[in-house]
Amino acid sequence: MNLQEALAAIRPLDQEAVTRCKAHWDNIGKPLYSLGKLETVTARMAGMFRTSDVRLNKKALVIMCADHGVLEEGVSQSPVEVTAVVAENFMTMQASASIMAKEAGVDVFPVDIAVARDTSIINRKIAYGTENMAKGPAMTREQAIRGIETGIKMAEELCQKGYQIICTGEMGVGNTTASSAMAAVMLHESVEKVTGRGSGLTDQGLEKKIQVIKRVLDFHRKEMDPEDPIDVLRRVGGYEIAGMAGLYIGGAACGVPVVIDGMISAVAALTACRIDSRVRDYMVPSHVSKEPAGAMMLEALDMTPFLTCGMHLGEGSGCLMLMPLLDMALAVYHSMSTFEEINIDAYEPYEQQ
């Protein structure tokens, strides 16, 4: 599917399936609503799947990997070569996300969407990194759309293979600079407020990063349309952000949940929602990133996280931590006896007492 075809395929949640799922939760032998958000998200997934028989037997993590030309401005303590090394480590169980994914029963799909050199991971390369956004647009509009459509097609392929939930992840040295720039524009907030230390900048390094982002936004201010998410993406974003935005849109088109990871993933989620607000129905937040814009992005999406661990690892790590919680909730949902089966009276909702 291309972008327009994917948007045309998005349907509202099936409210009858949502209602049946909620009714089943209310009928099993435990206190009403006692699993809180886990019951709510199960009901939402029923609406996505259009059935109350919610299953997550096949889970995927897609890690979009890309490099950034703005590294020329000295915004990271890591060299550009790190992106390719870590991206390939996802396939050899030498990266955090791949180790966590094995524990969570999630299959990992690292995608080279714009790494600065050729790699051995899934090849969907559009360019060898973005252009330096301090000197011009990070990419053309056509490249930005191609990045989004790369994510859409990846989601479509996974759904065709039977995957029932897609986790989003990213890898790219310098991508907190791009995502902070996008956050400042989309949230109409100051650069200082949205920018964090990324992979561990010193105070001096953080100040330099802030000044670079300010200079970038000043450079693009006259021509950039803050109300056009694709224009913001193509001027100050990254290919991995485009790819993740496409994953959200593709997941919504295919009727499967797509899980938001940290700040960079949330920037992609807000981008997708600004392209079409209906995509939000198919998003599931995982955790709140320690990066300053992490909570701000979730607030803009009107979402609250399941986990508050102070993490800022990226790679889809927060999504992976959510998976065992969903598995346990579904085990209760499918396996626990109903009040009728254990021959006791059901709880009555508080408002009906």
C-alpha positions in Angstrom: 0.0 0.0 0.0 1.1 3.5 -0.6 0.2 6.3 1.8 -3.1 7.2 0.3 -4.2 3.6 0.0 -3.3 3.0 3.6 -5.2 6.0 4.9 -8.2 4.9 2.8 -8.1 1.4 4.5 -8.3 2.7 8.1 -11.6 1.8 9.8 -13.1 2.9 13.1 -12.8 0.5 16.0 -15.5 -2.2 16.1 -17.5 -1.0 19.1 -19.5 -4.2 19.3 -16.3 -6.2 19.8 -15.2 -3.6 22.4 -18.5 -4.1 24.3 -18.3 -7.9 24.2 -14.7 -7.8 25.5 -15.7 -5.5 28.4 -18.6 -7.8 29.2 -16.3 -10.8 29.4 -13.9 -8.9 31.7 -16.9 -8.1 33.9 -18.1 -11.7 34.0 -14.9 -13.4 35.1 -14.4 -14.1 38.8 -12.3 -11.2 40.0 -13.1 -7.6 41.3 -14.5 -5.4 38.6 -12.0 -3.3 36.7 -9.2 -4.6 38.9 -6.7 -4.9 36.1 -7.2 -1.3 35.2 -5.5 -0.2 32.0 -4.8 -3.8 31.0 -8.6 -4.4 30.7 -9.0 -1.1 28.8 -6.3 -1.9 26.3 -7.6 -5.4 25.8 -11.0 -4.0 24.9 -9.4 -1.5 22.5 -7.5 -4.3 20.8 -10.8 -6.2 20.5 -12.1 -3.2 18.5 -9.0 -3.2 16.4 -9.2 -7.0 15.7 -13.0 -6.8 15.3 -13.4 -9.7 17.6 -13.5 -10.2 21.4 -11.2 -13.2 21.0 -8.0 -11.2 21.5 -4.8 -13.0 20.9 -1.2 -11.9 20.7 0.5 -15.1 19.7 2.9 -13.4 17.2 4.7 -10.2 18.1 7.1 -8.2 16.1 9.6 -5.4 16.9 10.6 -3.3 13.9 13.7 -1.2 14.5 14.1 1.5 12.0 17.9 2.4 11.6 19.1 5.6 10.1 21.9 8.2 10.3 21.8 12.0 10.5 23.8 14.6 8.6 23.5 17.0 11.5 26.2 15.0 13.3 28.5 17.3 11.4 27.5 19.9 14.0 28.9 17.9 16.9 25.6 17.1 18.6 26.5 13.6 19.8 29.4 12.1 21.7 29.1 9.0 19.4 30.5 8.8 15.9 28.3 7.9 12.9 29.8 4.4 12.7 28.0 3.4 15.9 24.6 3.2 14.1 25.6 0.4 11.7 27.4 -1.6 14.4 24.4 -1.5 16.8 22.0 -2.2 13.9 23.9 -5.4 13.0 24.1 -6.4 16.6 20.3 -6.7 16.7 20.7 -9.8 14.6 23.4 -11.4 16.8 21.9 -11.0 20.3 24.4 -8.4 21.2 22.1 -5.4 21.6 19.8 -4.6 24.5 16.6 -4.9 22.5 17.4 -8.3 20.9 18.2 -9.7 24.4 14.9 -8.3 25.8 12.9 -9.4 22.8 14.1 -13.0 23.3 12.8 -13.0 26.8 9.5 -11.4 25.7 8.9 -13.8 22.8 9.1 -11.0 20.2 10.6 -11.4 16.8 13.0 -8.6 15.8 13.2 -7.0 12.4 15.9 -4.4 12.1 15.5 -2.3 9.0 18.2 -0.3 7.2 16.2 2.7 6.0 19.1 5.1 5.9 22.3 3.9 7.6 25.4 5.7 6.4 27.0 2.5 5.1 25.6 -0.8 3.7 24.6 -3.3 6.3 23.5 -6.9 6.7 20.1 -6.1 8.1 16.8 -5.8 6.2 17.6 -3.5 3.3 15.0 -0.8 2.7 17.6 2.0 2.2 16.4 5.3 0.8 19.6 7.2 1.4 22.9 7.0 3.3 21.6 9.2 6.1 19.8 12.6 6.0 21.4 15.8 4.8 22.7 18.2 7.4 19.5 20.0 8.4 21.6 22.9 9.7 22.4 23.7 6.0 19.2 22.6 4.3 16.2 20.2 4.4 17.1 16.8 5.9 15.4 15.1 2.9 13.1 15.9 0.1 9.3 15.6 0.4 9.4 12.7 -1.9 12.0 10.9 0.3 10.0 11.6 3.4 6.9 10.1 1.9 9.0 7.1 0.7 10.2 6.7 4.3 6.6 6.7 5.5 5.6 4.2 2.8 8.5 2.0 3.8 7.0 1.7 7.2 3.5 1.1 5.8 4.8 -1.8 3.6 6.7 -3.3 6.5 3.6 -3.3 8.6 1.6 -4.8 5.8 4.2 -7.6 5.3 4.1 -8.5 9.0 0.3 -8.6 9.1 0.3 -10.9 6.1 2.7 -13.2 8.0 0.2 -13.3 11.0 1.8 -10.9 13.4 -0.8 -9.4 15.7 1.0 -6.6 17.3 3.9 -4.4 16.1 6.4 -2.7 18.4 8.3 0.3 17.2 12.0 0.9 17.7 14.8 3.0 16.3 18.5 3.3 16.1 20.4 6.3 14.8 23.2 8.4 16.3 21.9 11.9 16.4 18.2 11.1 16.3 17.3 12.8 19.6 18.5 16.0 17.9 16.1 15.5 15.0 13.2 14.4 17.2 13.8 17.3 19.6 13.7 19.7 16.7 10.4 18.2 15.5 9.0 18.2 19.0 9.8 21.9 19.4 7.9 22.7 16.1 4.9 20.4 16.6 4.4 21.3 20.3 5.2 25.0 19.8 7.6 24.7 22.7 11.1 26.1 23.3 14.1 24.1 22.3 15.4 24.2 25.9 12.2 22.6 27.2 12.1 19.7 24.8 15.8 18.8 24.4 17.6 16.2 26.5 21.0 14.6 26.8 20.3 11.8 24.4 23.0 9.1 24.9 24.7 11.0 27.7 25.9 14.5 26.8 27.7 16.6 29.4 26.2 20.0 30.3 28.5 21.6 27.7 27.4 19.1 25.1 23.7 19.6 25.9 24.1 23.4 25.6 25.8 22.9 22.2 23.0 20.6 21.1 20.4 23.2 22.1 22.2 25.9 20.2 22.4 23.8 17.1 18.7 23.0 17.1 17.9 26.7 17.6 20.1 27.5 14.6 18.4 24.7 12.6 14.9 26.0 13.3 15.9 29.6 12.6 17.3 28.4 9.2 14.0 26.7 8.3 11.5 29.0 10.0 10.5 31.1 7.0 9.8 28.2 4.7 8.7 25.4 7.0 4.9 24.9 7.5 4.4 23.8 11.2 0.9 22.6 10.4 2.1 20.2 7.7 3.6 17.2 9.4 5.4 15.9 6.3 7.0 19.3 5.8 8.3 19.3 9.4 9.5 15.7 9.0 11.3 16.4 5.7 13.0 19.6 6.9 14.2 18.6 10.4 13.4 14.9 10.9 14.9 11.6 10.1 14.2 8.5 8.0 13.7 6.3 11.0 11.0 8.8 12.2 9.4 8.6 8.8 9.6 4.8 8.9 8.0 4.5 12.3 5.2 7.0 11.3 4.5 4.6 8.5 4.4 1.6 10.8 1.6 3.4 12.8 -0.3 4.2 9.6 0.2 0.7 8.2 -0.8 -1.0 11.4 -4.0 1.0 11.5 -4.7 0.1 7.9 -4.2 -3.6 8.6 -6.2 -3.4 11.9 -3.4 -4.3 14.4 -2.1 -2.4 17.4 1.2 -0.6 17.1 3.1 0.2 20.3 4.8 3.5 21.0 8.2 3.3 22.5 10.0 6.4 23.9 10.3 10.0 22.8 11.5 9.4 19.2 8.8 6.8 18.6 6.3 9.2 20.1 7.4 12.0 17.8 6.7 9.6 14.9 3.3 8.7 16.5 2.3 12.4 16.7 3.5 12.8 13.1 1.2 10.0 12.0 -1.7 11.4 13.9 -1.2 14.8 12.4 -1.3 13.1 8.9 -4.6 11.4 9.9 -6.0 11.5 13.5 -7.8 8.1 13.0 -4.4 6.4 13.3 -4.4 7.1 17.1 -7.1 4.5 17.7 -4.5 1.8 16.8 -1.7 3.1 19.0 -0.7 1.7 22.4 1.7 3.6 24.6 4.3 1.6 26.5 6.4 3.9 28.8 7.3 7.5 29.3 10.8 8.4 28.3 13.2 10.2 30.6 13.9 12.6 27.8 12.2 16.0 28.5 9.9 15.7 25.6 8.8 12.1 26.5 5.9 13.1 28.7 5.1 16.1 26.6 4.6 13.9 23.5 2.3 11.5 25.3 0.3 14.5 26.6 -0.1 15.8 23.0 -1.3 12.3 22.0 -3.7 12.3 25.0 -2.2 9.0 26.3 -0.8 7.8 29.6 2.0 5.2 29.8 1.8 1.8 31.3 5.4 2.0 32.6 7.3 4.8 34.3 10.8 3.3 34.7 12.9 6.4 33.9 14.2 4.7 30.8 15.6 6.4 27.7 17.2 3.5 25.9 15.2 3.5 22.7 15.5 0.5 20.4 11.9 -0.5 21.3 12.9 -1.5 24.8 9.8 0.1 26.5 7.5 -1.7 24.0 9.2 -5.0 24.9 8.7 -4.5 28.6 5.0 -4.0 28.0 4.6 -7.4 26.2 4.7 -9.6 29.3 2.1 -7.4 31.0 -0.2 -7.9 28.0 0.4 -11.6 28.0 -0.5 -11.9 31.6 -3.6 -9.9 31.2 -4.7 -12.0 28.3 -4.0 -15.2 30.2 -6.5 -14.0 32.9 -8.9 -12.9 30.2 -8.9 -16.3 28.5 -8.4 -18.7 31.4 -10.2 -17.4 34.4 -13.5 -18.9 35.3 -16.7 -16.8 35.2 -18.8 -16.0 38.2 -21.4 -18.4 36.9 -18.9 -21.2 36.5 -17.7 -20.9 40.1 -21.3 -20.4 41.3 -21.1 -17.1 43.1 -22.9 -13.8 42.5 -21.2 -11.4 40.1 -20.0 -8.0 41.3 -22.2 -5.1 40.5 -20.7 -1.9 39.1 -20.4 0.8 41.7 -22.6 3.3 39.9 -25.5 0.7 39.9 -25.3 0.0 43.7 
